[in-house]
Amino acid sequence: IHEIRGLMQVRARRDGAKAFAITSPSRGSGKTSLTVGLASSLAISGTRTLLVDCDLAGRVAAVGGSRRAGDGGGKSQPPAEVKQNLDQVMLQMGYLDEHDPEVFLLAHDATIGITGLLDGAPLAACVIDTSVPNLSILPALSATQQHIGRMSSAFIRRLIDEAGATHDLIIFDTGPIPGSVEGLFVTSEA
């Protein structure tokens, strides 16, 4: 992870890049864990890093009790197979403070995260600082199908431009491509 982080930093400096997207061809490939590892490594190296959860479809599916074709007649997948969202991985790794679980449990009322930004809240109010110095996250709390429908390349470009004023690098955790509308917008701009 540290070697990949170093390559990202070299490319960012050489090309003036501010954002990187991490994606995969399928769910369950370890993409979110890799993304958290890269963002943590960047932050530890002194890079002010914003980690953005742009896997809104994954969040909607997890909350809605996702179903897969060929899983035994349309039954919901067992809890052991449910993939973790970015904020769940961050909580599990101890990167979020003890007050943050309350924020995530009350996500349906939250104006924070990328959904708050889509709803018009300022970026500074939507970002959550982590216990890792230089690492902040923009989670996908309370994501709905309507939020996915409002995603666009222009929105992602504005997010990168605004976040670039306070962060050295923005790392996006996206859904799989193909299969993620938001992933297409992120990868076109990052």
C-alpha positions, 0 to 999 in steps of 0.5 A: 500500500505504501508503494502505491501511495508513493506512486500516487503522490509522484503522479499527483505532483508531476501531473497536478492531479488532485483526485484519484478513484479506486474502483473494481469490476465487481463488489466484494473485491476488497476495494474499500479496504484498499481505499482506506489503506491508501488514504491512511497511508497518504495521511500518515505521510503528511498529505491532507487527504479527503476520503469520499464514499461514492458507492451510493448504490452499494449503500442503497443496496445494503440498507434496502436488503440487497438481493442477488440473482442466483442466490437461492430464489431471490432470498436476501443474502446472509449477513456474513456476506453483506459488504461493509460500507466505507464508514463501517470499515473506518469504525472497525479500524478505529479511525473514527472517534467515539461520538461518530457512531452516533452520527452514523446511527442517526444517518437518516437525519444527517446533513453530513456526508456526500448526501448533505453536499448533494442537498446543498450543505457546504462541504465543511459541514459535510466532512467528518474528521478521523482520529488519523491526523490529515485524514477526513471522510465524506461518507455516503450516509442516508443515500437514496436512489434520488441521490444517485440520480442527482450525481453528475460529472459537474457535481464531482468536478465542483467537489474536487475543486472545493475540496482541493482548497483544503486537502492535498488529495481526494480519494474516491471509493466508488462502486464497481464499473460497470454497475455504478452510475456514480463510479462513471462520473467519478472516474471521468473527473478524477 
